[in-house]
């Protein structure tokens, strides 16, 4: 008989508990299961779904991350669940079916905090899109399968994608420490399985949809503003998980309006960035032409 122990941890009131397998098993897996059908090739996870309070299970190497329904608290059952997992493994139960241990492209995903406490940036070691895309809700993601599945997480508010990262904004009722591993594991598993990110039918909304003047009719000053934003501002904004788009320029008031996306949208420090960063850059590089910068979406 094996001598495997389970170390269970949870925070009071949290919906998620973690069950770490000791000693760690030789697993290279990061996958989230949302129902018993998805666990057909993960026998241990399948056993957990037989428990009526189990809502979702993520397998992150040798750690099980289990989310419960609100019909009980973890304190009532966590020890019993840990013992059941121990018994199952010590009696020879399998975590994964051998046939599923297939070599796949190595994908790494790491979570990176942003200046916006409601947004987290998930950086991938591969290119996931050649477009800058923003999704405000699930209706805008009908031809974007990865984004559509992200919106199935109840705490996801908005999704922003760029070349090698996904920036996710959450609702205030959820704390990042409760869900960050789950989201990271889901993205990693999704990409490792080489699932479709954007459907062939996907058509992105033009980035200048809300621009007062279409890009081809911008005057000289507007073109200069766009060039400065692209060259000096966008790289810094992208490093924080966001994006900035030129919206309009009012010559009479020397006012530049922009659209903020991703982690920059709704960020408490965005106004400071606009006034003390972007506005100063434009004032310095276009003296006498720009006096103020404001975001049309806050």
ChimeraX commands (.cxc) that place a marker at each C-alpha (Angstrom):
marker #1 position 0.00,0.00,0.00 radius 0.5
marker #1 position 1.24,3.48,-0.85 radius 0.5
marker #1 position 1.92,6.13,1.77 radius 0.5
marker #1 position 0.35,9.22,0.22 radius 0.5
marker #1 position -0.86,12.12,2.34 radius 0.5
marker #1 position -3.17,14.97,1.43 radius 0.5
marker #1 position -2.60,18.45,2.81 radius 0.5
marker #1 position -5.86,20.41,2.67 radius 0.5
marker #1 position -6.03,24.21,2.93 radius 0.5
marker #1 position -8.81,26.76,2.62 radius 0.5
marker #1 position -9.81,30.22,3.78 radius 0.5
marker #1 position -12.90,30.65,5.91 radius 0.5
marker #1 position -15.84,31.60,3.71 radius 0.5
marker #1 position -13.94,30.95,0.45 radius 0.5
marker #1 position -15.52,28.71,-2.19 radius 0.5
marker #1 position -12.18,27.10,-3.12 radius 0.5
marker #1 position -10.08,24.56,-1.22 radius 0.5
marker #1 position -6.70,23.12,-2.21 radius 0.5
marker #1 position -5.65,19.51,-1.73 radius 0.5
marker #1 position -1.90,18.99,-2.22 radius 0.5
marker #1 position -0.63,15.45,-2.82 radius 0.5
marker #1 position 2.46,14.50,-0.78 radius 0.5
marker #1 position 4.88,13.32,-1.97 radius 0.5
marker #1 position 4.26,15.18,-5.27 radius 0.5
marker #1 position 3.37,12.92,-8.17 radius 0.5
marker #1 position 5.12,12.86,-11.54 radius 0.5
marker #1 position 2.48,14.90,-13.33 radius 0.5
marker #1 position 2.83,17.66,-15.88 radius 0.5
marker #1 position -0.76,18.76,-16.16 radius 0.5
marker #1 position -2.82,21.90,-15.69 radius 0.5
marker #1 position -6.46,21.43,-16.49 radius 0.5
marker #1 position -9.86,22.58,-15.26 radius 0.5
marker #1 position -12.93,20.32,-15.23 radius 0.5
marker #1 position -16.40,21.83,-14.94 radius 0.5
marker #1 position -18.42,18.60,-15.00 radius 0.5
marker #1 position -18.08,14.82,-14.69 radius 0.5
marker #1 position -18.13,14.27,-18.46 radius 0.5
marker #1 position -14.90,16.23,-18.85 radius 0.5
marker #1 position -13.30,14.00,-16.22 radius 0.5
marker #1 position -13.67,10.77,-18.18 radius 0.5
marker #1 position -9.89,10.40,-18.40 radius 0.5
marker #1 position -9.17,11.76,-14.91 radius 0.5
marker #1 position -10.46,9.07,-12.50 radius 0.5
marker #1 position -9.63,10.97,-9.31 radius 0.5
marker #1 position -11.42,14.09,-10.51 radius 0.5
marker #1 position -14.38,11.94,-11.56 radius 0.5
marker #1 position -14.61,10.58,-8.00 radius 0.5
marker #1 position -14.74,14.11,-6.64 radius 0.5
marker #1 position -17.66,15.02,-8.90 radius 0.5
marker #1 position -19.71,12.29,-7.21 radius 0.5
marker #1 position -19.74,14.54,-4.13 radius 0.5
marker #1 position -22.91,16.68,-4.40 radius 0.5
marker #1 position -21.23,19.92,-3.29 radius 0.5
marker #1 position -18.37,19.83,-5.84 radius 0.5
marker #1 position -18.87,22.47,-8.55 radius 0.5
marker #1 position -15.51,22.56,-10.36 radius 0.5
marker #1 position -12.11,20.88,-10.10 radius 0.5
marker #1 position -8.73,22.07,-11.38 radius 0.5
marker #1 position -5.68,19.79,-11.46 radius 0.5
marker #1 position -2.44,21.77,-11.23 radius 0.5
marker #1 position 0.43,19.26,-11.20 radius 0.5
marker #1 position 0.07,17.63,-7.76 radius 0.5
marker #1 position -2.56,20.00,-6.40 radius 0.5
marker #1 position -6.33,19.66,-6.68 radius 0.5
marker #1 position -8.21,22.96,-6.54 radius 0.5
marker #1 position -11.86,22.25,-5.76 radius 0.5
marker #1 position -14.68,24.79,-5.91 radius 0.5
marker #1 position -17.83,24.06,-3.93 radius 0.5
marker #1 position -21.48,25.01,-4.31 radius 0.5
marker #1 position -22.90,27.22,-1.55 radius 0.5
marker #1 position -24.85,24.39,0.09 radius 0.5
marker #1 position -22.21,24.01,2.81 radius 0.5
marker #1 position -18.91,25.39,4.11 radius 0.5
marker #1 position -15.51,23.75,3.59 radius 0.5
marker #1 position -15.03,23.48,7.32 radius 0.5
marker #1 position -17.83,20.91,7.46 radius 0.5
marker #1 position -16.31,18.47,4.97 radius 0.5
marker #1 position -12.70,19.29,4.15 radius 0.5
marker #1 position -11.14,16.67,6.41 radius 0.5
marker #1 position -13.47,13.99,5.08 radius 0.5
marker #1 position -12.66,14.90,1.47 radius 0.5
marker #1 position -8.91,14.83,2.20 radius 0.5
marker #1 position -9.25,11.36,3.75 radius 0.5
marker #1 position -11.26,10.09,0.78 radius 0.5
marker #1 position -8.58,11.29,-1.64 radius 0.5
marker #1 position -5.86,9.69,0.50 radius 0.5
marker #1 position -7.69,6.37,0.65 radius 0.5
marker #1 position -8.35,6.41,-3.09 radius 0.5
marker #1 position -4.69,7.03,-3.98 radius 0.5
marker #1 position -3.23,4.70,-1.35 radius 0.5
marker #1 position -5.43,1.89,-2.64 radius 0.5
marker #1 position -3.97,2.29,-6.13 radius 0.5
marker #1 position -6.50,4.67,-7.68 radius 0.5
marker #1 position -5.29,6.59,-10.74 radius 0.5
marker #1 position -5.12,10.35,-11.02 radius 0.5
marker #1 position -5.02,10.32,-14.83 radius 0.5
marker #1 position -5.44,7.52,-17.33 radius 0.5
marker #1 position -2.10,6.59,-18.86 radius 0.5
marker #1 position -3.42,7.01,-22.39 radius 0.5
marker #1 position -3.87,10.71,-21.76 radius 0.5
marker #1 position -0.27,11.35,-20.79 radius 0.5
marker #1 position 0.57,12.64,-24.24 radius 0.5
marker #1 position 3.40,14.96,-25.13 radius 0.5
marker #1 position 2.04,18.37,-26.05 radius 0.5
marker #1 position 3.59,21.70,-26.91 radius 0.5
marker #1 position 5.02,23.20,-23.75 radius 0.5
marker #1 position 2.90,26.17,-22.74 radius 0.5
marker #1 position 3.69,28.43,-19.82 radius 0.5
marker #1 position 1.30,31.00,-18.42 radius 0.5
marker #1 position 2.14,33.36,-15.59 radius 0.5
marker #1 position -0.08,35.87,-13.85 radius 0.5
marker #1 position 1.10,39.44,-13.55 radius 0.5
marker #1 position -0.62,42.10,-11.46 radius 0.5
marker #1 position -1.49,45.44,-13.05 radius 0.5
marker #1 position -1.98,48.96,-11.66 radius 0.5
marker #1 position -5.70,48.20,-11.81 radius 0.5
marker #1 position -6.60,46.00,-8.79 radius 0.5
marker #1 position -9.59,44.62,-10.70 radius 0.5
marker #1 position -7.46,43.40,-13.63 radius 0.5
marker #1 position -4.87,40.64,-13.93 radius 0.5
marker #1 position -2.58,40.02,-16.90 radius 0.5
marker #1 position -1.92,36.42,-17.97 radius 0.5
marker #1 position 1.21,36.23,-20.12 radius 0.5
marker #1 position 1.76,33.27,-22.45 radius 0.5
marker #1 position 5.03,32.02,-24.00 radius 0.5
marker #1 position 3.47,31.89,-27.47 radius 0.5
marker #1 position 1.60,34.15,-29.83 radius 0.5
marker #1 position -2.15,33.86,-29.33 radius 0.5
marker #1 position -3.43,36.62,-31.61 radius 0.5
marker #1 position -2.15,39.10,-34.16 radius 0.5
marker #1 position -4.86,41.59,-33.22 radius 0.5
marker #1 position -5.63,43.81,-30.26 radius 0.5
marker #1 position -9.07,42.72,-29.10 radius 0.5
marker #1 position -11.44,43.88,-26.39 radius 0.5
marker #1 position -14.56,42.00,-25.23 radius 0.5
marker #1 position -17.01,43.71,-22.88 radius 0.5
marker #1 position -19.36,40.74,-22.45 radius 0.5
marker #1 position -20.11,37.23,-23.70 radius 0.5
marker #1 position -22.29,38.53,-26.56 radius 0.5
marker #1 position -19.23,40.11,-28.17 radius 0.5
marker #1 position -17.32,36.80,-27.97 radius 0.5
marker #1 position -19.55,34.56,-30.06 radius 0.5
marker #1 position -16.76,33.81,-32.55 radius 0.5
marker #1 position -14.00,33.81,-29.96 radius 0.5
marker #1 position -14.26,30.39,-28.21 radius 0.5
marker #1 position -11.50,30.97,-25.65 radius 0.5
marker #1 position -12.97,34.31,-24.57 radius 0.5
marker #1 position -16.49,32.86,-24.52 radius 0.5
marker #1 position -15.36,30.15,-22.09 radius 0.5
marker #1 position -13.63,32.74,-19.91 radius 0.5
marker #1 position -16.94,34.57,-19.59 radius 0.5
marker #1 position -18.44,31.36,-18.19 radius 0.5
marker #1 position -16.49,32.10,-15.02 radius 0.5
marker #1 position -19.00,34.20,-13.04 radius 0.5
marker #1 position -16.38,36.63,-11.78 radius 0.5
marker #1 position -15.08,37.62,-15.25 radius 0.5
marker #1 position -16.26,41.10,-16.24 radius 0.5
marker #1 position -14.18,41.95,-19.35 radius 0.5
marker #1 position -11.47,40.29,-21.45 radius 0.5
marker #1 position -8.72,41.99,-23.43 radius 0.5
marker #1 position -6.27,40.14,-25.69 radius 0.5
marker #1 position -3.02,41.20,-27.28 radius 0.5
marker #1 position -0.20,39.33,-29.02 radius 0.5
marker #1 position 0.93,37.14,-26.10 radius 0.5
marker #1 position -1.27,37.95,-23.15 radius 0.5
marker #1 position -4.85,38.04,-21.90 radius 0.5
marker #1 position -5.92,40.78,-19.50 radius 0.5
marker #1 position -8.99,39.90,-17.43 radius 0.5
marker #1 position -11.09,42.33,-15.41 radius 0.5
marker #1 position -13.17,40.83,-12.59 radius 0.5
marker #1 position -16.22,41.85,-10.61 radius 0.5
marker #1 position -15.49,43.36,-7.20 radius 0.5
marker #1 position -17.20,40.53,-5.28 radius 0.5
marker #1 position -14.28,38.16,-6.01 radius 0.5
marker #1 position -10.68,38.40,-4.80 radius 0.5
marker #1 position -7.86,37.53,-7.20 radius 0.5
marker #1 position -6.15,35.23,-4.70 radius 0.5
marker #1 position -9.24,33.02,-4.78 radius 0.5
marker #1 position -9.34,32.55,-8.57 radius 0.5
marker #1 position -5.98,33.42,-10.14 radius 0.5
marker #1 position -4.67,29.83,-10.13 radius 0.5
marker #1 position -7.92,28.58,-11.58 radius 0.5
marker #1 position -7.84,31.05,-14.48 radius 0.5
marker #1 position -4.13,30.47,-15.09 radius 0.5
marker #1 position -4.69,26.71,-15.15 radius 0.5
marker #1 position -7.67,27.02,-17.46 radius 0.5
marker #1 position -5.78,29.16,-20.00 radius 0.5
marker #1 position -2.75,26.87,-19.89 radius 0.5
marker #1 position -4.86,23.74,-20.39 radius 0.5
marker #1 position -6.89,25.35,-23.18 radius 0.5
marker #1 position -3.79,26.34,-25.13 radius 0.5
marker #1 position -2.02,23.02,-24.53 radius 0.5
marker #1 position -4.99,21.21,-26.02 radius 0.5
marker #1 position -4.65,23.48,-29.06 radius 0.5
marker #1 position -8.28,24.50,-28.96 radius 0.5
marker #1 position -9.52,27.26,-31.23 radius 0.5
marker #1 position -8.85,30.79,-29.99 radius 0.5
marker #1 position -10.69,32.71,-32.72 radius 0.5
marker #1 position -13.13,31.11,-35.16 radius 0.5
marker #1 position -12.49,31.56,-38.91 radius 0.5
marker #1 position -15.67,33.63,-38.99 radius 0.5
marker #1 position -14.35,36.08,-36.39 radius 0.5
marker #1 position -14.29,39.67,-37.54 radius 0.5
marker #1 position -12.82,42.20,-35.15 radius 0.5
marker #1 position -14.51,45.52,-34.61 radius 0.5
marker #1 position -12.35,48.24,-36.19 radius 0.5
marker #1 position -10.19,49.83,-33.52 radius 0.5
marker #1 position -11.22,53.31,-34.68 radius 0.5
marker #1 position -14.99,52.64,-34.60 radius 0.5
marker #1 position -15.58,55.45,-32.12 radius 0.5
marker #1 position -13.13,57.87,-33.69 radius 0.5
marker #1 position -14.72,61.14,-34.69 radius 0.5
marker #1 position -12.65,61.24,-37.88 radius 0.5
marker #1 position -11.89,57.98,-39.71 radius 0.5
marker #1 position -8.16,57.27,-39.81 radius 0.5
marker #1 position -7.87,58.07,-43.53 radius 0.5
marker #1 position -9.19,61.64,-42.99 radius 0.5
marker #1 position -7.08,62.65,-39.99 radius 0.5
marker #1 position -5.50,66.05,-40.30 radius 0.5
marker #1 position -1.79,66.66,-39.74 radius 0.5
marker #1 position -2.08,67.27,-35.99 radius 0.5
marker #1 position -4.26,64.20,-35.48 radius 0.5
marker #1 position -1.80,62.07,-37.41 radius 0.5
marker #1 position 1.03,63.37,-35.21 radius 0.5
marker #1 position -0.99,62.51,-32.09 radius 0.5
marker #1 position -1.66,58.98,-33.33 radius 0.5
marker #1 position 2.02,58.50,-34.15 radius 0.5
marker #1 position 3.11,59.61,-30.66 radius 0.5
marker #1 position 0.55,57.39,-28.98 radius 0.5
marker #1 position 1.66,54.40,-31.05 radius 0.5
marker #1 position 5.39,54.95,-30.54 radius 0.5
marker #1 position 5.69,56.30,-27.00 radius 0.5
marker #1 position 2.52,55.43,-25.10 radius 0.5
marker #1 position 1.16,52.09,-26.31 radius 0.5
marker #1 position 4.25,50.00,-25.36 radius 0.5
marker #1 position 4.09,51.24,-21.76 radius 0.5
marker #1 position 0.33,50.77,-21.56 radius 0.5
marker #1 position 0.61,47.26,-23.03 radius 0.5
marker #1 position 3.13,46.30,-20.34 radius 0.5
marker #1 position 0.37,47.02,-17.81 radius 0.5
marker #1 position -2.11,44.83,-19.69 radius 0.5
marker #1 position -3.99,47.56,-21.49 radius 0.5
marker #1 position -4.34,49.57,-24.65 radius 0.5
marker #1 position -5.03,53.15,-25.71 radius 0.5
marker #1 position -6.79,54.26,-28.90 radius 0.5
marker #1 position -7.02,57.75,-30.36 radius 0.5
marker #1 position -10.63,58.94,-30.39 radius 0.5
marker #1 position -10.71,62.59,-31.43 radius 0.5
marker #1 position -8.99,65.96,-31.32 radius 0.5
marker #1 position -10.71,69.30,-30.73 radius 0.5
marker #1 position -8.54,72.07,-32.13 radius 0.5
marker #1 position -10.48,74.89,-30.46 radius 0.5
marker #1 position -9.86,73.51,-26.95 radius 0.5
marker #1 position -6.67,71.64,-27.87 radius 0.5
marker #1 position -8.26,68.58,-26.29 radius 0.5
marker #1 position -7.34,64.96,-27.13 radius 0.5
marker #1 position -9.83,62.21,-26.38 radius 0.5
marker #1 position -8.73,58.59,-26.13 radius 0.5
marker #1 position -10.29,55.18,-25.44 radius 0.5
marker #1 position -8.75,53.00,-22.72 radius 0.5
marker #1 position -8.97,49.22,-22.96 radius 0.5
marker #1 position -7.99,46.19,-20.93 radius 0.5
marker #1 position -6.48,46.79,-17.50 radius 0.5
marker #1 position -6.42,50.54,-18.17 radius 0.5
marker #1 position -10.20,50.77,-18.44 radius 0.5
marker #1 position -11.64,51.65,-15.05 radius 0.5
marker #1 position -8.21,51.72,-13.41 radius 0.5
marker #1 position -8.12,54.04,-10.36 radius 0.5
marker #1 position -4.75,55.40,-11.49 radius 0.5
marker #1 position -5.75,55.96,-15.13 radius 0.5
marker #1 position -6.57,59.62,-14.58 radius 0.5
marker #1 position -3.15,60.18,-13.01 radius 0.5
marker #1 position -1.53,58.40,-15.98 radius 0.5
marker #1 position -3.49,60.51,-18.44 radius 0.5
marker #1 position -2.63,63.82,-16.77 radius 0.5
marker #1 position 0.91,63.19,-15.59 radius 0.5
marker #1 position 2.03,60.85,-18.33 radius 0.5
marker #1 position 0.23,60.95,-21.66 radius 0.5
marker #1 position -0.84,64.59,-21.42 radius 0.5
marker #1 position 2.69,65.75,-20.56 radius 0.5
marker #1 position 4.18,63.73,-23.44 radius 0.5
marker #1 position 1.77,65.26,-25.97 radius 0.5
marker #1 position 2.24,68.78,-24.57 radius 0.5
marker #1 position 6.01,68.45,-24.79 radius 0.5
marker #1 position 6.07,66.93,-28.27 radius 0.5
marker #1 position 3.26,69.08,-29.70 radius 0.5
marker #1 position 3.70,72.47,-27.99 radius 0.5
marker #1 position 0.76,74.78,-28.44 radius 0.5
marker #1 position -1.36,72.07,-30.02 radius 0.5
marker #1 position -2.38,69.95,-27.00 radius 0.5
marker #1 position -3.52,71.25,-23.60 radius 0.5
marker #1 position -5.53,68.36,-22.17 radius 0.5
marker #1 position -6.14,64.62,-22.58 radius 0.5
marker #1 position -9.22,62.76,-21.38 radius 0.5
marker #1 position -10.63,59.26,-21.71 radius 0.5
marker #1 position -14.11,58.99,-23.21 radius 0.5
marker #1 position -14.70,55.77,-21.25 radius 0.5
marker #1 position -13.50,57.01,-17.88 radius 0.5
marker link #1:1,2 radius 0.2
marker link #1:2,3 radius 0.2
marker link #1:3,4 radius 0.2
marker link #1:4,5 radius 0.2
marker link #1:5,6 radius 0.2
marker link #1:6,7 radius 0.2
marker link #1:7,8 radius 0.2
marker link #1:8,9 radius 0.2
marker link #1:9,10 radius 0.2
marker link #1:10,11 radius 0.2
marker link #1:11,12 radius 0.2
marker link #1:12,13 radius 0.2
marker link #1:13,14 radius 0.2
marker link #1:14,15 radius 0.2
marker link #1:15,16 radius 0.2
marker link #1:16,17 radius 0.2
marker link #1:17,18 radius 0.2
marker link #1:18,19 radius 0.2
marker link #1:19,20 radius 0.2
marker link #1:20,21 radius 0.2
marker link #1:21,22 radius 0.2
marker link #1:22,23 radius 0.2
marker link #1:23,24 radius 0.2
marker link #1:24,25 radius 0.2
marker link #1:25,26 radius 0.2
marker link #1:26,27 radius 0.2
marker link #1:27,28 radius 0.2
marker link #1:28,29 radius 0.2
marker link #1:29,30 radius 0.2
marker link #1:30,31 radius 0.2
marker link #1:31,32 radius 0.2
marker link #1:32,33 radius 0.2
marker link #1:33,34 radius 0.2
marker link #1:34,35 radius 0.2
marker link #1:35,36 radius 0.2
marker link #1:36,37 radius 0.2
marker link #1:37,38 radius 0.2
marker link #1:38,39 radius 0.2
marker link #1:39,40 radius 0.2
marker link #1:40,41 radius 0.2
marker link #1:41,42 radius 0.2
marker link #1:42,43 radius 0.2
marker link #1:43,44 radius 0.2
marker link #1:44,45 radius 0.2
marker link #1:45,46 radius 0.2
marker link #1:46,47 radius 0.2
marker link #1:47,48 radius 0.2
marker link #1:48,49 radius 0.2
marker link #1:49,50 radius 0.2
marker link #1:50,51 radius 0.2
marker link #1:51,52 radius 0.2
marker link #1:52,53 radius 0.2
marker link #1:53,54 radius 0.2
marker link #1:54,55 radius 0.2
marker link #1:55,56 radius 0.2
marker link #1:56,57 radius 0.2
marker link #1:57,58 radius 0.2
marker link #1:58,59 radius 0.2
marker link #1:59,60 radius 0.2
marker link #1:60,61 radius 0.2
marker link #1:61,62 radius 0.2
marker link #1:62,63 radius 0.2
marker link #1:63,64 radius 0.2
marker link #1:64,65 radius 0.2
marker link #1:65,66 radius 0.2
marker link #1:66,67 radius 0.2
marker link #1:67,68 radius 0.2
marker link #1:68,69 radius 0.2
marker link #1:69,70 radius 0.2
marker link #1:70,71 radius 0.2
marker link #1:71,72 radius 0.2
marker link #1:72,73 radius 0.2
marker link #1:73,74 radius 0.2
marker link #1:74,75 radius 0.2
marker link #1:75,76 radius 0.2
marker link #1:76,77 radius 0.2
marker link #1:77,78 radius 0.2
marker link #1:78,79 radius 0.2
marker link #1:79,80 radius 0.2
marker link #1:80,81 radius 0.2
marker link #1:81,82 radius 0.2
marker link #1:82,83 radius 0.2
marker link #1:83,84 radius 0.2
marker link #1:84,85 radius 0.2
marker link #1:85,86 radius 0.2
marker link #1:86,87 radius 0.2
marker link #1:87,88 radius 0.2
marker link #1:88,89 radius 0.2
marker link #1:89,90 radius 0.2
marker link #1:90,91 radius 0.2
marker link #1:91,92 radius 0.2
marker link #1:92,93 radius 0.2
marker link #1:93,94 radius 0.2
marker link #1:94,95 radius 0.2
marker link #1:95,96 radius 0.2
marker link #1:96,97 radius 0.2
marker link #1:97,98 radius 0.2
marker link #1:98,99 radius 0.2
marker link #1:99,100 radius 0.2
marker link #1:100,101 radius 0.2
marker link #1:101,102 radius 0.2
marker link #1:102,103 radius 0.2
marker link #1:103,104 radius 0.2
marker link #1:104,105 radius 0.2
marker link #1:105,106 radius 0.2
marker link #1:106,107 radius 0.2
marker link #1:107,108 radius 0.2
marker link #1:108,109 radius 0.2
marker link #1:109,110 radius 0.2
marker link #1:110,111 radius 0.2
marker link #1:111,112 radius 0.2
marker link #1:112,113 radius 0.2
marker link #1:113,114 radius 0.2
marker link #1:114,115 radius 0.2
marker link #1:115,116 radius 0.2
marker link #1:116,117 radius 0.2
marker link #1:117,118 radius 0.2
marker link #1:118,119 radius 0.2
marker link #1:119,120 radius 0.2
marker link #1:120,121 radius 0.2
marker link #1:121,122 radius 0.2
marker link #1:122,123 radius 0.2
marker link #1:123,124 radius 0.2
marker link #1:124,125 radius 0.2
marker link #1:125,126 radius 0.2
marker link #1:126,127 radius 0.2
marker link #1:127,128 radius 0.2
marker link #1:128,129 radius 0.2
marker link #1:129,130 radius 0.2
marker link #1:130,131 radius 0.2
marker link #1:131,132 radius 0.2
marker link #1:132,133 radius 0.2
marker link #1:133,134 radius 0.2
marker link #1:134,135 radius 0.2
marker link #1:135,136 radius 0.2
marker link #1:136,137 radius 0.2
marker link #1:137,138 radius 0.2
marker link #1:138,139 radius 0.2
marker link #1:139,140 radius 0.2
marker link #1:140,141 radius 0.2
marker link #1:141,142 radius 0.2
marker link #1:142,143 radius 0.2
marker link #1:143,144 radius 0.2
marker link #1:144,145 radius 0.2
marker link #1:145,146 radius 0.2
marker link #1:146,147 radius 0.2
marker link #1:147,148 radius 0.2
marker link #1:148,149 radius 0.2
marker link #1:149,150 radius 0.2
marker link #1:150,151 radius 0.2
marker link #1:151,152 radius 0.2
marker link #1:152,153 radius 0.2
marker link #1:153,154 radius 0.2
marker link #1:154,155 radius 0.2
marker link #1:155,156 radius 0.2
marker link #1:156,157 radius 0.2
marker link #1:157,158 radius 0.2
marker link #1:158,159 radius 0.2
marker link #1:159,160 radius 0.2
marker link #1:160,161 radius 0.2
marker link #1:161,162 radius 0.2
marker link #1:162,163 radius 0.2
marker link #1:163,164 radius 0.2
marker link #1:164,165 radius 0.2
marker link #1:165,166 radius 0.2
marker link #1:166,167 radius 0.2
marker link #1:167,168 radius 0.2
marker link #1:168,169 radius 0.2
marker link #1:169,170 radius 0.2
marker link #1:170,171 radius 0.2
marker link #1:171,172 radius 0.2
marker link #1:172,173 radius 0.2
marker link #1:173,174 radius 0.2
marker link #1:174,175 radius 0.2
marker link #1:175,176 radius 0.2
marker link #1:176,177 radius 0.2
marker link #1:177,178 radius 0.2
marker link #1:178,179 radius 0.2
marker link #1:179,180 radius 0.2
marker link #1:180,181 radius 0.2
marker link #1:181,182 radius 0.2
marker link #1:182,183 radius 0.2
marker link #1:183,184 radius 0.2
marker link #1:184,185 radius 0.2
marker link #1:185,186 radius 0.2
marker link #1:186,187 radius 0.2
marker link #1:187,188 radius 0.2
marker link #1:188,189 radius 0.2
marker link #1:189,190 radius 0.2
marker link #1:190,191 radius 0.2
marker link #1:191,192 radius 0.2
marker link #1:192,193 radius 0.2
marker link #1:193,194 radius 0.2
marker link #1:194,195 radius 0.2
marker link #1:195,196 radius 0.2
marker link #1:196,197 radius 0.2
marker link #1:197,198 radius 0.2
marker link #1:198,199 radius 0.2
marker link #1:199,200 radius 0.2
marker link #1:200,201 radius 0.2
marker link #1:201,202 radius 0.2
marker link #1:202,203 radius 0.2
marker link #1:203,204 radius 0.2
marker link #1:204,205 radius 0.2
marker link #1:205,206 radius 0.2
marker link #1:206,207 radius 0.2
marker link #1:207,208 radius 0.2
marker link #1:208,209 radius 0.2
marker link #1:209,210 radius 0.2
marker link #1:210,211 radius 0.2
marker link #1:211,212 radius 0.2
marker link #1:212,213 radius 0.2
marker link #1:213,214 radius 0.2
marker link #1:214,215 radius 0.2
marker link #1:215,216 radius 0.2
marker link #1:216,217 radius 0.2
marker link #1:217,218 radius 0.2
marker link #1:218,219 radius 0.2
marker link #1:219,220 radius 0.2
marker link #1:220,221 radius 0.2
marker link #1:221,222 radius 0.2
marker link #1:222,223 radius 0.2
marker link #1:223,224 radius 0.2
marker link #1:224,225 radius 0.2
marker link #1:225,226 radius 0.2
marker link #1:226,227 radius 0.2
marker link #1:227,228 radius 0.2
marker link #1:228,229 radius 0.2
marker link #1:229,230 radius 0.2
marker link #1:230,231 radius 0.2
marker link #1:231,232 radius 0.2
marker link #1:232,233 radius 0.2
marker link #1:233,234 radius 0.2
marker link #1:234,235 radius 0.2
marker link #1:235,236 radius 0.2
marker link #1:236,237 radius 0.2
marker link #1:237,238 radius 0.2
marker link #1:238,239 radius 0.2
marker link #1:239,240 radius 0.2
marker link #1:240,241 radius 0.2
marker link #1:241,242 radius 0.2
marker link #1:242,243 radius 0.2
marker link #1:243,244 radius 0.2
marker link #1:244,245 radius 0.2
marker link #1:245,246 radius 0.2
marker link #1:246,247 radius 0.2
marker link #1:247,248 radius 0.2
marker link #1:248,249 radius 0.2
marker link #1:249,250 radius 0.2
marker link #1:250,251 radius 0.2
marker link #1:251,252 radius 0.2
marker link #1:252,253 radius 0.2
marker link #1:253,254 radius 0.2
marker link #1:254,255 radius 0.2
marker link #1:255,256 radius 0.2
marker link #1:256,257 radius 0.2
marker link #1:257,258 radius 0.2
marker link #1:258,259 radius 0.2
marker link #1:259,260 radius 0.2
marker link #1:260,261 radius 0.2
marker link #1:261,262 radius 0.2
marker link #1:262,263 radius 0.2
marker link #1:263,264 radius 0.2
marker link #1:264,265 radius 0.2
marker link #1:265,266 radius 0.2
marker link #1:266,267 radius 0.2
marker link #1:267,268 radius 0.2
marker link #1:268,269 radius 0.2
marker link #1:269,270 radius 0.2
marker link #1:270,271 radius 0.2
marker link #1:271,272 radius 0.2
marker link #1:272,273 radius 0.2
marker link #1:273,274 radius 0.2
marker link #1:274,275 radius 0.2
marker link #1:275,276 radius 0.2
marker link #1:276,277 radius 0.2
marker link #1:277,278 radius 0.2
marker link #1:278,279 radius 0.2
marker link #1:279,280 radius 0.2
marker link #1:280,281 radius 0.2
marker link #1:281,282 radius 0.2
marker link #1:282,283 radius 0.2
marker link #1:283,284 radius 0.2
marker link #1:284,285 radius 0.2
marker link #1:285,286 radius 0.2
marker link #1:286,287 radius 0.2
marker link #1:287,288 radius 0.2
marker link #1:288,289 radius 0.2
marker link #1:289,290 radius 0.2
marker link #1:290,291 radius 0.2
marker link #1:291,292 radius 0.2
marker link #1:292,293 radius 0.2
marker link #1:293,294 radius 0.2
marker link #1:294,295 radius 0.2
marker link #1:295,296 radius 0.2
marker link #1:296,297 radius 0.2
marker link #1:297,298 radius 0.2
view
